Amino acid sequence: MSMQIDPLLRALADPTRLRIMRLLSAMELAVGELAQVLGQSQPRVSRHIRILCDAGLAERRKEGSWVFLRSAIAEDRAPPLGQAAARLLGVAEKDDAAFAARCAEDRRHLAAIRAARAASAETWFARHADEWDTLRGLHSPDDTVEAALQRALGNGMLGALLDVGTGTGRMAELFAPRAQHLTGIDKSPEMLRLARARLHQLPADQIDLVQGDFTALPFADASFDTVLFHQVLHYALQPEAVLAEAARVAKQGGRIAVVDFAAHEREELRSQHAHARLGFSDEQMLALLSQSGFIADPPIALPGHTLTVKIWTGRKCSGTGETILADTPIQASHP
């Protein structure tokens, strides 16, 4: 991506746009969320966003009826001019007390929005904990997905397996015969209660069920041979941070498997079922895996009546310069 100095300087000349860039340096945000944090109308915020995007400072991503914004200068791979702009924004907050106070206030508003979203999701989980397996069945053919996932992970043992967002413990139950040790983590105590009921037949020394958040996994580096996300990554506000945590706790050469929906526009999954993401495209997921240090296998597609389930697998890069695969998705046949 090329950048030009004149539009960049004009874009950074407005305090509101500086505030937007500082917010985007923290996380990807929807346009409406930015308007709420800034206390401005959405049309006015959209005009600021257009200027930032035209200058190459921000990037739009449309997902259903929502438009998300992310910083285009937050990564090391940004062009030198963009990296310089990112450093300038950091210096401005450090050296300008009034701007720093405004940014701190923005972050407090942002924290309130994040807390409200998290509370909404947790309320939904608590209300629907007993129905979780039934709801999952409405979205995808479980037996087909499970058989395809088993094949995708091969025939060998899976070693120490981490089931992220274990829910009712179905994946832990499915892979128990192939795991030396199972660890299931979930943020919801209600889900963990159901998982414990499902997995009570397993030896106590074979399984741990842990309450925790997938953005801050309470495990040491390089703890697991296999990390599994089954229909959970679409709840992540920042999937890149979640996968970075997965890479941290995975051993070198360890496997990852992500089962989720292909990109779709079923808005009711966001409003009724607390999905933060309306699925993922292959391009998005392969980029996320690569950025987190995983070498990806070709994705597997499992078409359904209304939604397509995808299985993305890979292994943690050994640091030898290997590159991501981006082959045509495999169309799985029903067993």
Residue frames as qw, qx, qy, qz and C-alpha x, y, z in Angstrom:
[[0.000, 0.890, 0.457, 0.000, 0.00, 0.00, 0.00],
 [0.420, 0.274, -0.008, 0.865, 1.43, 3.37, -1.02],
 [0.213, -0.816, -0.430, 0.321, 0.84, 6.56, 0.93],
 [0.353, 0.591, 0.101, 0.718, 1.21, 10.23, 0.02],
 [0.334, -0.139, -0.464, 0.808, 2.26, 12.89, 2.49],
 [0.180, -0.180, -0.074, -0.964, -0.32, 15.59, 1.61],
 [0.651, -0.373, -0.416, -0.515, -3.52, 13.58, 2.21],
 [0.672, -0.231, -0.614, 0.344, -1.93, 11.95, 5.24],
 [0.230, -0.025, -0.339, 0.912, -1.14, 15.31, 6.84],
 [0.380, -0.246, -0.184, -0.872, -4.60, 16.66, 6.01],
 [0.706, -0.325, -0.590, -0.217, -6.19, 13.57, 7.53],
 [0.620, -0.270, -0.533, 0.509, -4.21, 13.97, 10.75],
 [0.109, 0.294, -0.095, 0.945, -4.96, 17.69, 11.03],
 [0.548, -0.466, -0.208, -0.663, -8.35, 17.11, 12.71],
 [0.238, -0.382, 0.733, -0.509, -8.53, 16.16, 16.43],
 [0.837, 0.030, 0.273, -0.472, -11.52, 13.85, 15.90],
 [0.851, 0.409, -0.323, -0.064, -9.63, 11.87, 13.30],
 [0.196, 0.523, -0.731, 0.392, -6.66, 11.61, 15.66],
 [0.556, -0.220, 0.579, -0.555, -9.01, 10.23, 18.31],
 [0.915, 0.233, -0.014, -0.330, -10.42, 7.71, 15.82],
 [0.644, 0.506, -0.559, 0.130, -6.93, 6.50, 14.95],
 [0.098, -0.431, 0.747, -0.497, -6.04, 6.06, 18.62],
 [0.761, -0.035, 0.399, -0.510, -9.22, 4.01, 19.14],
 [0.888, 0.380, -0.183, -0.181, -8.49, 1.88, 16.08],
 [0.306, 0.573, -0.721, 0.243, -5.01, 1.20, 17.39],
 [0.427, -0.264, 0.710, -0.493, -6.72, -0.65, 20.25],
 [0.446, 0.196, 0.871, -0.052, -9.20, -2.75, 18.28],
 [0.035, -0.225, -0.668, -0.709, -11.36, -3.02, 15.17],
 [0.188, 0.375, 0.556, -0.718, -14.63, -1.11, 15.64],
 [0.249, 0.612, 0.700, 0.269, -17.93, -0.75, 13.87],
 [0.113, 0.433, 0.151, 0.881, -18.86, 2.71, 12.60],
 [0.497, -0.685, -0.326, -0.421, -21.76, 2.89, 15.05],
 [0.762, -0.467, -0.268, 0.359, -19.47, 2.01, 17.94],
 [0.459, 0.094, -0.015, 0.883, -17.07, 4.79, 16.96],
 [0.161, -0.579, -0.253, -0.758, -19.97, 7.24, 16.83],
 [0.672, -0.649, -0.339, -0.109, -21.07, 6.15, 20.30],
 [0.714, -0.286, -0.186, 0.612, -17.59, 6.52, 21.77],
 [0.326, 0.162, 0.098, 0.926, -17.00, 9.91, 20.16],
 [0.068, 0.608, 0.536, -0.582, -20.48, 11.25, 20.98],
 [0.161, 0.394, -0.334, -0.841, -21.01, 12.32, 17.36],
 [0.782, 0.364, 0.160, -0.479, -23.55, 11.49, 14.69],
 [0.789, 0.001, 0.566, 0.240, -22.85, 8.50, 12.50],
 [0.593, 0.753, 0.190, 0.214, -22.88, 10.56, 9.24],
 [0.030, -0.949, 0.306, -0.073, -20.29, 12.91, 10.69],
 [0.621, -0.480, 0.609, 0.115, -18.10, 10.02, 11.83],
 [0.806, 0.348, 0.444, 0.177, -18.49, 8.40, 8.41],
 [0.395, 0.906, -0.072, 0.135, -17.08, 11.54, 6.76],
 [0.293, -0.790, 0.538, -0.013, -14.03, 11.39, 9.02],
 [0.784, -0.121, 0.602, 0.090, -13.63, 7.72, 8.23],
 [0.723, 0.647, 0.211, 0.123, -13.73, 8.37, 4.49],
 [0.151, 0.927, -0.326, 0.107, -10.87, 10.88, 4.83],
 [0.513, -0.574, 0.638, -0.020, -8.80, 8.45, 6.91],
 [0.827, 0.161, 0.531, 0.092, -9.38, 5.62, 4.44],
 [0.578, 0.808, 0.045, 0.104, -8.57, 7.82, 1.44],
 [0.019, -0.874, 0.474, -0.107, -5.28, 8.73, 3.12],
 [0.725, 0.251, -0.635, 0.091, -4.45, 5.06, 3.67],
 [0.104, -0.434, 0.642, -0.623, -4.59, 5.36, 7.46],
 [0.567, 0.014, 0.657, -0.497, -7.65, 3.14, 8.01],
 [0.187, 0.048, -0.865, -0.464, -9.37, 0.26, 6.22],
 [0.677, -0.023, 0.150, -0.720, -13.06, -0.61, 5.93],
 [0.081, 0.033, -0.989, -0.116, -14.48, -4.13, 6.15],
 [0.612, -0.103, -0.095, -0.778, -18.16, -4.71, 5.41],
 [0.074, -0.019, -0.986, 0.147, -19.85, -7.54, 7.26],
 [0.011, 0.618, 0.784, -0.055, -23.55, -7.86, 6.58],
 [0.025, 0.898, 0.313, 0.307, -25.14, -4.49, 7.32],
 [0.505, -0.810, 0.063, 0.292, -22.23, -3.44, 9.58],
 [0.584, 0.696, -0.229, 0.349, -19.05, -1.68, 8.48],
 [0.759, -0.567, -0.012, 0.320, -15.95, -2.29, 10.58],
 [0.293, 0.897, -0.268, 0.195, -12.86, -0.12, 10.65],
 [0.863, -0.348, 0.018, 0.365, -9.30, -1.09, 11.45],
 [0.135, -0.865, 0.317, 0.364, -6.05, 0.81, 11.52],
 [0.852, 0.507, -0.046, 0.122, -3.90, 0.36, 8.42],
 [0.310, 0.735, -0.447, 0.404, -0.75, 1.53, 10.21],
 [0.684, -0.597, 0.293, -0.299, -0.83, -0.62, 13.33],
 [0.971, -0.051, 0.181, 0.147, 1.33, -3.40, 11.95],
 [0.466, -0.561, 0.433, 0.530, 5.05, -3.56, 11.20],
 [0.505, 0.236, 0.661, 0.503, 4.25, -4.30, 7.57],
 [0.194, 0.919, 0.293, -0.180, 2.71, -0.83, 7.11],
 [0.591, 0.612, 0.001, 0.525, 4.68, 1.44, 4.75],
 [0.499, -0.040, -0.332, 0.799, 7.35, 3.64, 6.36],
 [0.130, -0.346, -0.051, -0.928, 5.13, 6.72, 6.15],
 [0.682, -0.471, -0.386, -0.406, 2.35, 4.84, 7.92],
 [0.745, -0.263, -0.453, 0.412, 4.71, 3.63, 10.64],
 [0.268, 0.143, -0.192, 0.933, 5.87, 7.21, 11.13],
 [0.400, -0.445, -0.208, -0.774, 2.25, 8.33, 11.47],
 [0.774, -0.420, -0.472, -0.048, 1.63, 5.64, 14.10],
 [0.591, -0.135, -0.374, 0.701, 4.63, 6.85, 16.10],
 [0.003, 0.308, 0.016, 0.951, 3.41, 10.44, 15.76],
 [0.589, -0.512, -0.358, -0.513, 0.02, 9.51, 17.21],
 [0.770, -0.361, -0.443, 0.285, 1.69, 7.87, 20.18],
 [0.414, 0.032, -0.212, 0.884, 3.89, 10.88, 20.78],
 [0.211, -0.462, -0.201, -0.838, 0.90, 13.24, 20.52],
 [0.694, -0.561, -0.383, -0.238, -0.90, 11.44, 23.31],
 [0.728, -0.264, -0.342, 0.533, 2.19, 11.41, 25.50],
 [0.375, 0.018, -0.070, 0.924, 3.13, 15.07, 25.00],
 [0.248, -0.349, -0.212, -0.878, -0.27, 16.80, 24.71],
 [0.075, 0.065, 0.810, -0.578, -2.01, 16.61, 28.08],
 [0.536, 0.262, 0.184, -0.781, -5.38, 17.77, 26.75],
 [0.660, 0.287, -0.549, -0.426, -5.32, 15.25, 23.89],
 [0.274, 0.140, -0.923, 0.232, -4.20, 12.51, 26.29],
 [0.298, 0.124, 0.632, -0.704, -7.14, 13.29, 28.59],
 [0.660, 0.302, -0.102, -0.680, -9.56, 13.12, 25.66],
 [0.563, 0.272, -0.760, -0.180, -8.10, 9.79, 24.53],
 [0.044, 0.055, -0.886, 0.458, -8.37, 8.41, 28.06],
 [0.495, 0.219, 0.379, -0.750, -12.03, 9.44, 28.15],
 [0.665, 0.327, -0.435, -0.512, -12.61, 7.77, 24.78],
 [0.390, 0.197, -0.896, 0.075, -11.09, 4.55, 26.10],
 [0.227, 0.064, 0.738, -0.632, -13.38, 4.66, 29.12],
 [0.659, 0.310, 0.054, -0.683, -16.40, 4.93, 26.80],
 [0.590, 0.350, -0.679, -0.262, -14.96, 2.11, 24.71],
 [0.091, 0.138, -0.923, 0.348, -14.51, -0.04, 27.80],
 [0.475, 0.177, 0.503, -0.700, -18.17, 0.52, 28.69],
 [0.705, 0.371, -0.270, -0.540, -19.25, -0.58, 25.21],
 [0.449, 0.305, -0.840, -0.009, -17.08, -3.67, 25.37],
 [0.129, -0.046, 0.833, -0.536, -18.40, -4.52, 28.83],
 [0.620, 0.249, 0.242, -0.704, -21.99, -4.15, 27.64],
 [0.688, 0.367, -0.506, -0.370, -21.37, -6.42, 24.67],
 [0.276, 0.237, -0.904, 0.225, -19.64, -9.00, 26.85],
 [0.330, 0.046, 0.671, -0.662, -22.47, -8.86, 29.38],
 [0.706, 0.292, -0.060, -0.643, -25.02, -9.36, 26.62],
 [0.607, 0.324, -0.710, -0.153, -23.18, -12.41, 25.33],
 [0.094, 0.148, -0.885, 0.432, -22.77, -13.88, 28.82],
 [0.523, 0.121, 0.421, -0.731, -26.48, -13.34, 29.51],
 [0.750, 0.312, -0.330, -0.481, -27.32, -15.19, 26.34],
 [0.438, 0.283, -0.847, 0.101, -25.00, -18.05, 27.21],
 [0.160, -0.058, 0.776, -0.608, -26.51, -18.31, 30.68],
 [0.633, 0.216, 0.207, -0.714, -30.05, -18.27, 29.28],
 [0.815, 0.379, -0.263, -0.350, -29.36, -20.83, 26.54],
 [0.135, -0.542, 0.828, -0.058, -26.79, -23.09, 28.19],
 [0.602, 0.038, 0.767, -0.219, -29.16, -26.07, 28.32],
 [0.711, 0.612, 0.268, -0.220, -30.13, -25.54, 24.66],
 [0.053, -0.746, 0.493, 0.445, -26.63, -25.11, 23.28],
 [0.345, -0.119, 0.875, 0.317, -26.28, -28.46, 21.56],
 [0.425, 0.614, 0.661, -0.066, -29.75, -28.07, 20.02],
 [0.210, 0.909, -0.010, -0.361, -28.95, -24.60, 18.69],
 [0.195, -0.545, 0.689, 0.437, -25.68, -25.85, 17.24],
 [0.443, 0.189, 0.858, 0.178, -27.61, -28.54, 15.41],
 [0.388, 0.804, 0.384, -0.236, -29.80, -25.91, 13.76],
 [0.104, 0.878, -0.288, -0.368, -26.77, -24.24, 12.24],
 [0.289, 0.561, -0.744, -0.218, -24.81, -27.22, 10.93],
 [0.935, -0.046, -0.285, -0.204, -25.07, -31.01, 10.48],
 [0.462, -0.731, 0.485, -0.128, -23.07, -32.14, 13.51],
 [0.892, -0.102, 0.427, 0.108, -22.32, -35.69, 12.42],
 [0.711, 0.632, 0.090, 0.294, -20.98, -34.51, 9.05],
 [0.050, 0.906, -0.300, 0.293, -18.84, -31.80, 10.62],
 [0.645, -0.596, 0.470, -0.093, -17.49, -34.10, 13.30],
 [0.915, 0.135, 0.327, 0.194, -16.55, -36.81, 10.80],
 [0.546, 0.759, -0.027, 0.355, -14.82, -34.25, 8.56],
 [0.213, -0.870, 0.367, -0.250, -12.96, -32.77, 11.53],
 [0.842, -0.336, 0.420, 0.048, -11.78, -36.22, 12.58],
 [0.833, 0.390, 0.219, 0.326, -10.41, -36.79, 9.08],
 [0.264, 0.903, -0.118, 0.319, -8.83, -33.34, 8.91],
 [0.385, -0.780, 0.459, -0.182, -6.83, -34.04, 12.08],
 [0.420, 0.449, -0.788, -0.034, -5.57, -37.36, 10.74],
 [0.851, -0.209, -0.452, -0.166, -5.48, -40.76, 12.38],
 [0.538, 0.182, -0.598, 0.566, -2.76, -40.24, 14.97],
 [0.431, -0.608, -0.529, 0.406, -2.84, -39.22, 18.59],
 [0.091, 0.862, 0.179, 0.465, -3.44, -35.53, 19.36],
 [0.451, 0.162, -0.469, 0.741, -1.29, -35.29, 22.49],
 [0.095, -0.443, -0.516, 0.727, -2.25, -32.53, 24.90],
 [0.072, 0.511, 0.606, 0.605, -5.43, -31.03, 23.43],
 [0.023, 0.298, 0.354, -0.886, -6.92, -27.64, 24.27],
 [0.056, 0.590, 0.732, 0.336, -10.62, -27.21, 23.43],
 [0.074, -0.080, -0.150, 0.983, -11.20, -23.45, 23.41],
 [0.527, 0.013, -0.019, -0.849, -14.81, -22.53, 24.19],
 [0.022, 0.064, -0.998, -0.011, -15.56, -26.10, 25.16],
 [0.562, -0.171, -0.259, -0.767, -19.26, -25.38, 25.72],
 [0.869, -0.254, 0.112, -0.411, -21.07, -28.56, 26.68],
 [0.460, -0.511, 0.723, 0.064, -17.89, -30.59, 26.18],
 [0.889, 0.376, 0.180, -0.188, -18.92, -32.35, 22.96],
 [0.567, 0.706, -0.417, 0.077, -15.54, -31.89, 21.24],
 [0.205, -0.570, 0.740, -0.292, -13.68, -33.04, 24.34],
 [0.794, -0.004, 0.532, -0.294, -15.88, -36.14, 24.41],
 [0.819, 0.558, -0.039, -0.129, -15.31, -36.78, 20.70],
 [0.525, 0.676, -0.470, 0.217, -11.52, -36.53, 20.86],
 [0.608, -0.626, 0.423, -0.242, -10.92, -38.05, 24.29],
 [0.968, -0.019, 0.228, 0.099, -9.81, -41.42, 22.82],
 [0.723, 0.521, -0.002, 0.454, -7.11, -39.64, 20.80],
 [0.005, -0.851, 0.231, -0.472, -5.84, -37.19, 23.43],
 [0.553, 0.070, -0.656, 0.509, -3.19, -37.87, 26.03],
 [0.153, -0.426, -0.550, 0.701, -4.72, -35.08, 28.09],
 [0.050, 0.679, 0.540, 0.495, -7.74, -32.83, 27.52],
 [0.147, -0.338, -0.352, 0.860, -8.16, -29.24, 28.66],
 [0.061, 0.681, 0.604, 0.410, -11.45, -27.49, 28.07],
 [0.178, -0.235, -0.262, 0.919, -11.76, -23.77, 28.68],
 [0.044, -0.658, -0.596, -0.459, -14.93, -21.70, 28.68],
 [0.008, 0.296, -0.229, 0.927, -15.93, -18.32, 30.07],
 [0.618, -0.350, -0.168, -0.684, -19.39, -19.52, 31.10],
 [0.259, -0.263, 0.830, -0.417, -19.76, -21.38, 34.43],
 [0.779, 0.199, 0.301, -0.512, -23.06, -22.79, 33.14],
 [0.742, 0.504, -0.405, -0.177, -21.32, -24.32, 30.14],
 [0.192, 0.467, -0.821, 0.267, -18.60, -25.80, 32.31],
 [0.559, -0.103, 0.630, -0.530, -21.27, -27.32, 34.54],
 [0.865, 0.343, 0.056, -0.362, -22.80, -29.04, 31.51],
 [0.549, 0.580, -0.601, 0.021, -19.37, -30.14, 30.26],
 [0.156, -0.393, 0.820, -0.386, -18.56, -31.69, 33.61],
 [0.750, 0.085, 0.457, -0.471, -21.82, -33.61, 33.50],
 [0.814, 0.498, -0.193, -0.227, -21.06, -34.87, 29.99],
 [0.534, 0.570, -0.593, 0.196, -17.44, -35.83, 30.72],
 [0.597, -0.585, 0.409, -0.366, -17.83, -37.35, 34.16],
 [0.995, 0.008, 0.094, -0.012, -16.89, -40.79, 32.79],
 [0.611, 0.629, -0.340, 0.339, -13.36, -39.68, 31.83],
 [0.735, -0.266, -0.366, 0.505, -10.50, -40.32, 34.26],
 [0.227, -0.943, -0.149, 0.192, -9.92, -37.28, 36.47],
 [0.469, -0.575, 0.352, 0.571, -6.27, -37.11, 35.48],
 [0.487, 0.273, 0.614, 0.559, -7.12, -37.00, 31.77],
 [0.088, 0.707, 0.439, 0.548, -9.17, -33.80, 31.72],
 [0.206, -0.343, -0.349, 0.847, -9.14, -30.29, 33.15],
 [0.074, 0.766, 0.523, 0.366, -12.06, -27.89, 32.79],
 [0.380, -0.244, -0.182, 0.873, -11.03, -24.29, 33.30],
 [0.133, 0.904, 0.399, -0.080, -13.00, -21.06, 33.44],
 [0.385, -0.459, 0.226, 0.768, -11.22, -18.37, 31.46],
 [0.424, 0.803, 0.066, -0.414, -11.21, -16.08, 28.46],
 [0.853, 0.288, 0.284, 0.329, -9.85, -17.01, 25.05],
 [0.314, 0.889, -0.104, 0.317, -8.13, -13.62, 24.78],
 [0.099, -0.704, 0.603, -0.363, -5.92, -14.40, 27.80],
 [0.891, -0.061, -0.439, -0.102, -5.47, -18.16, 28.07],
 [0.495, -0.748, 0.373, -0.238, -4.30, -19.09, 31.58],
 [0.976, -0.013, 0.137, 0.167, -1.67, -21.54, 30.34],
 [0.431, -0.621, 0.414, 0.507, 2.09, -21.50, 29.88],
 [0.406, 0.650, -0.450, -0.458, 3.72, -21.07, 26.49],
 [0.454, 0.357, -0.792, -0.201, 4.03, -24.19, 24.33],
 [0.465, -0.177, 0.709, -0.500, 1.66, -26.27, 26.49],
 [0.758, 0.298, 0.449, -0.367, -0.46, -28.02, 23.85],
 [0.366, -0.094, 0.781, 0.497, 0.02, -30.27, 20.85],
 [0.032, 0.455, 0.720, 0.522, -3.45, -29.50, 19.43],
 [0.113, 0.298, 0.342, -0.884, -5.65, -26.42, 19.80],
 [0.055, 0.424, 0.829, 0.360, -9.29, -26.62, 18.72],
 [0.241, 0.229, 0.191, -0.924, -11.88, -23.89, 18.11],
 [0.040, 0.338, 0.895, 0.289, -15.25, -25.43, 17.33],
 [0.113, -0.723, -0.517, -0.445, -17.90, -22.82, 16.47],
 [0.473, -0.700, -0.314, 0.434, -16.40, -20.30, 18.88],
 [0.437, -0.099, 0.140, 0.883, -14.22, -17.85, 16.93],
 [0.005, 0.581, 0.465, 0.667, -17.26, -15.97, 15.61],
 [0.444, -0.817, -0.363, 0.058, -17.80, -14.71, 19.18],
 [0.613, -0.302, -0.028, 0.729, -14.39, -12.97, 19.18],
 [0.128, 0.956, 0.107, -0.242, -14.28, -9.20, 18.88],
 [0.117, 0.817, -0.535, -0.182, -10.60, -9.54, 17.97],
 [0.995, 0.073, 0.048, -0.039, -10.02, -12.95, 16.38],
 [0.584, 0.617, -0.403, 0.341, -6.41, -12.04, 15.63],
 [0.216, -0.611, 0.572, -0.503, -5.72, -11.68, 19.35],
 [0.881, -0.173, 0.298, -0.323, -7.45, -14.99, 20.09],
 [0.931, 0.332, -0.101, 0.109, -5.39, -16.85, 17.48],
 [0.275, 0.700, -0.502, 0.427, -2.21, -15.18, 18.72],
 [0.553, -0.474, 0.531, -0.433, -2.98, -16.63, 22.15],
 [0.977, 0.094, 0.135, -0.137, -3.55, -20.03, 20.54],
 [0.699, 0.575, -0.329, 0.270, -0.15, -19.78, 18.86],
 [0.109, -0.697, 0.542, -0.456, 1.48, -18.84, 22.15],
 [0.685, -0.328, 0.548, -0.351, 0.22, -21.92, 23.97],
 [0.946, 0.309, -0.008, -0.096, 0.81, -24.28, 21.02],
 [0.679, -0.429, 0.455, 0.384, 4.04, -26.24, 20.78],
 [0.151, 0.573, -0.560, -0.579, 6.29, -25.89, 17.74],
 [0.203, 0.081, -0.898, -0.382, 4.72, -28.03, 15.05],
 [0.240, 0.286, 0.788, -0.490, 1.49, -28.20, 17.05],
 [0.046, 0.397, 0.751, 0.526, -1.83, -28.43, 15.23],
 [0.248, 0.265, 0.323, -0.874, -4.72, -25.97, 15.15],
 [0.032, 0.387, 0.833, 0.394, -8.23, -26.60, 13.89],
 [0.217, 0.238, 0.226, -0.919, -10.87, -23.89, 13.47],
 [0.060, 0.435, 0.859, 0.263, -14.44, -24.95, 12.70],
 [0.108, 0.479, 0.285, -0.823, -16.70, -22.03, 11.90],
 [0.536, 0.687, 0.471, -0.137, -19.10, -20.60, 9.36],
 [0.446, 0.262, 0.371, 0.771, -18.10, -19.30, 5.97],
 [0.029, 0.167, 0.087, -0.982, -18.83, -15.60, 5.54],
 [0.019, -0.542, -0.810, -0.224, -22.58, -15.01, 5.42],
 [0.096, -0.289, -0.018, -0.952, -25.19, -12.28, 5.93],
 [0.503, -0.521, -0.676, -0.134, -27.53, -13.88, 8.46],
 [0.029, -0.552, 0.254, -0.794, -27.94, -10.82, 10.69],
 [0.745, -0.515, -0.118, -0.407, -30.13, -12.70, 13.16],
 [0.858, -0.085, -0.365, 0.352, -27.08, -14.64, 14.34],
 [0.303, 0.300, -0.297, 0.855, -25.62, -11.35, 15.53],
 [0.356, -0.414, 0.067, -0.835, -28.78, -9.94, 17.07],
 [0.844, -0.311, -0.118, -0.420, -30.29, -13.15, 18.46],
 [0.967, -0.132, -0.148, 0.159, -27.26, -15.32, 19.16],
 [0.424, -0.855, 0.204, 0.218, -24.52, -12.83, 20.12],
 [0.815, 0.198, 0.229, 0.494, -22.25, -13.60, 17.15],
 [0.188, -0.777, 0.122, 0.589, -19.64, -10.86, 16.81],
 [0.003, 0.414, -0.662, -0.624, -18.66, -12.08, 13.32],
 [0.812, 0.357, 0.157, -0.435, -20.84, -13.26, 10.47],
 [0.950, 0.161, 0.195, 0.184, -18.45, -16.05, 9.59],
 [0.300, -0.682, 0.449, 0.494, -15.07, -15.79, 7.87],
 [0.731, 0.628, -0.203, -0.174, -13.92, -15.88, 4.29],
 [0.938, 0.012, -0.016, 0.346, -11.02, -18.17, 3.39],
 [0.427, 0.629, -0.143, 0.634, -8.92, -15.08, 2.71],
 [0.368, -0.759, 0.201, -0.498, -9.62, -13.68, 6.17],
 [0.893, -0.420, 0.141, -0.077, -8.98, -16.94, 8.00],
 [0.880, 0.213, -0.042, 0.423, -5.84, -17.87, 6.13],
 [0.229, 0.706, -0.203, 0.638, -4.44, -14.39, 6.79],
 [0.580, -0.686, 0.194, -0.394, -5.31, -14.66, 10.48],
 [0.969, -0.201, 0.077, 0.120, -3.61, -18.04, 10.76],
 [0.715, 0.436, -0.093, 0.539, -0.53, -16.89, 8.89],
 [0.021, -0.773, 0.204, -0.601, -0.19, -13.73, 10.98],
 [0.723, -0.589, 0.221, -0.286, -0.39, -15.87, 14.13],
 [0.110, -0.605, 0.788, 0.039, 2.43, -18.14, 12.95],
 [0.733, 0.082, 0.658, -0.153, 0.48, -21.13, 11.59],
 [0.074, 0.249, -0.748, -0.611, 1.08, -22.87, 8.28],
 [0.654, 0.214, 0.318, -0.652, -2.40, -23.50, 6.89],
 [0.345, 0.109, 0.897, 0.255, -3.75, -26.53, 5.07],
 [0.192, -0.208, -0.534, -0.797, -6.32, -26.14, 2.28],
 [0.427, -0.015, 0.452, -0.783, -9.71, -25.34, 3.85],
 [0.002, -0.226, -0.964, -0.142, -12.57, -27.82, 3.83],
 [0.386, -0.045, -0.052, -0.920, -16.11, -26.73, 2.90],
 [0.032, 0.267, 0.954, -0.135, -19.24, -28.41, 4.23],
 [0.259, -0.190, -0.271, -0.908, -22.27, -26.79, 2.51],
 [0.122, 0.317, 0.836, -0.431, -25.59, -26.80, 4.35],
 [0.187, 0.709, 0.668, 0.130, -29.09, -25.60, 3.61],
 [0.021, 0.980, 0.168, 0.107, -28.42, -22.00, 4.59],
 [0.226, -0.883, 0.410, 0.036, -24.90, -21.84, 6.01],
 [0.822, 0.373, -0.395, 0.170, -21.61, -23.40, 4.98],
 [0.701, -0.674, 0.210, 0.104, -19.38, -24.77, 7.70],
 [0.558, 0.691, -0.423, 0.178, -15.64, -24.48, 7.06],
 [0.853, -0.463, 0.078, 0.227, -12.75, -26.37, 8.64],
 [0.363, 0.829, -0.357, 0.231, -9.40, -24.61, 8.63],
 [0.884, -0.416, 0.046, 0.207, -6.39, -26.52, 9.96],
 [0.430, 0.782, -0.347, 0.289, -2.70, -25.86, 10.19],
 [0.835, -0.307, -0.249, 0.382, 0.41, -26.28, 12.28],
 [0.274, -0.928, 0.074, 0.240, 2.62, -23.89, 14.16],
 [0.606, 0.737, -0.239, 0.179, 5.47, -22.62, 12.04],
 [0.860, -0.297, -0.075, 0.408, 8.96, -23.76, 13.01],
 [0.153, -0.905, 0.146, 0.370, 10.45, -20.46, 11.87],
 [0.597, -0.162, 0.590, 0.518, 12.16, -21.93, 8.80],
 [0.102, 0.349, -0.355, -0.861, 10.58, -19.57, 6.31],
 [0.160, 0.342, 0.906, 0.191, 7.62, -21.76, 5.42],
 [0.226, 0.022, -0.128, -0.965, 4.69, -19.98, 3.82],
 [0.544, 0.224, 0.553, -0.590, 0.94, -20.31, 4.01],
 [0.176, 0.185, 0.867, 0.427, -1.01, -22.48, 1.60],
 [0.372, 0.373, 0.201, -0.826, -3.97, -20.89, -0.16],
 [0.038, 0.034, 0.900, 0.433, -5.32, -23.70, -2.29],
 [0.497, -0.229, -0.404, -0.733, -8.85, -24.10, -3.56],
 [0.547, -0.261, 0.543, -0.581, -11.15, -25.21, -0.73],
 [0.089, 0.022, -0.989, -0.120, -11.84, -28.94, -0.52],
 [0.641, -0.154, -0.142, -0.738, -15.51, -29.78, -1.03],
 [0.206, -0.192, 0.914, -0.291, -16.20, -32.45, 1.56],
 [0.537, -0.150, -0.666, -0.496, -18.58, -35.27, 0.78],
 [0.669, -0.408, 0.259, -0.564, -21.08, -36.49, 3.32],
 [0.100, -0.301, 0.945, -0.085, -20.08, -39.77, 4.98]]
